[in-house]
Amino acid sequence: MSRVYNFSAGPAVLPEDVLAECANEMLDYRGCGMSVMEMSHRSAMYQQIIDEAEADLRSLMGIPSNYKVLFLQGGASQQFSAIPLNLCALPGATGKADYILTGMWAKKAYQEAARFIDAEAVASSADKTFSYIPNCSDLPIRDDADYVYICENNTIYGTVYHELPNTKGKLLVSDVSSMFLSQPHEVEKYGVIYGGVQKNVGPAGLVISVIREDLIPEGPVDGCPTMLNWRTQADAGSMYNTPNCWAIYVCGKVFKWLAAQGGLAAMREYNVAKAKLLYDFLDESKLFHGTVVPEDRSLMNVPFVTGDADLDAEFVRDSKAAGLENLKGHRSVGGMRASIYNAMPIEGVQALVDFMKDFEARH
Ligand SMILES: *Cc1c(COP(=O)(O)O)cnc(C)c1O
């Protein structure tokens, strides 16, 4: 067996120990004679898997008891619709929400919300290809906005909010897909904090939404499909219908793996060390350049270019041959992108930097 260093933005690298454990349990999960994939989601065995996953996530993130944890399908993209449909149906809601546009995912969420509510873009970094986070200390947030929406780590452009925006007392909703569990979050600062797990936590097809209890509608909402109403899933323990049983199981293992690494504060420290290795090299290199302003650099997604499209293509091809996979940048930025999520070992980042040094010496 030979595994590569996989820098994919998502689905992405998972901890080897977790994959090995899944492989071990594949045919016969703990003596029950079947795989988790073959198990009824209504069985006691499965109930234990999802309960344990939730309990472990709560303890990892320090989720207060007045927040619900929902394991949902439809990916992060489906929450783009669920968020306005639920939050703007609460008693006293005005149906207005303010969005900060820092990249493609924030823009998609904004465009989707605008189909249902009065969504407004109160800041944007589109003028410089989303290479920075706008100053969010005094935005024109509407007095009657129901919430303020951000995409906290921008997977494609490689920026992150190092400080949360001043929402002027409004509810904060954050998409943390590509930084999920890479560092601690103060959950109580958010109304909703959610992420698709396939970037940093698990297999594709599962989104975890952590939602303050009073933001979940009391019952059915006109114009909101049953499946998108958070109440439906909250009342059914995320099992109104068949959930993504396999992804929840794998995530549960990743939660235990993260706890064994020392938890989210320790992960942050490790991720800072990994990112520093790469950014320090980018800052001293004469050939490679990071595309993001230094103060807003993501710890997870690192886009860089040589400035020459042919050379970039050569780099992507040669790095693949050297066992460094998926370094091609997103088509909207070009160049390269290294996603260095939780499960990417520092040895992988070192191997990338060594390869870049060698490539630079040859050109
Ligand atoms: C990948 C990504 C999404 C979309 O996730 P899906 O689960 O594919 O819908 C949304 N937001 C961010 C920040 C992402 O990185």
The ligand as an ORCA input file, in Angstrom:
! r2SCAN-3c Opt
* xyz 0 1
  C     -17.399     23.090     -0.021
  C     -18.043     24.221      0.649
  C     -19.432     24.393      0.601
  C     -20.345     23.473     -0.178
  O     -20.431     22.267      0.456
  P     -21.433     21.118     -0.063
  O     -21.458     20.205      1.112
  O     -20.801     20.537     -1.278
  O     -22.733     21.746     -0.345
  C     -19.987     25.447      1.291
  N     -19.206     26.305      1.982
  C     -17.868     26.161      2.049
  C     -17.078     27.137      2.834
  C     -17.250     25.123      1.391
  O     -15.923     25.002      1.445
*
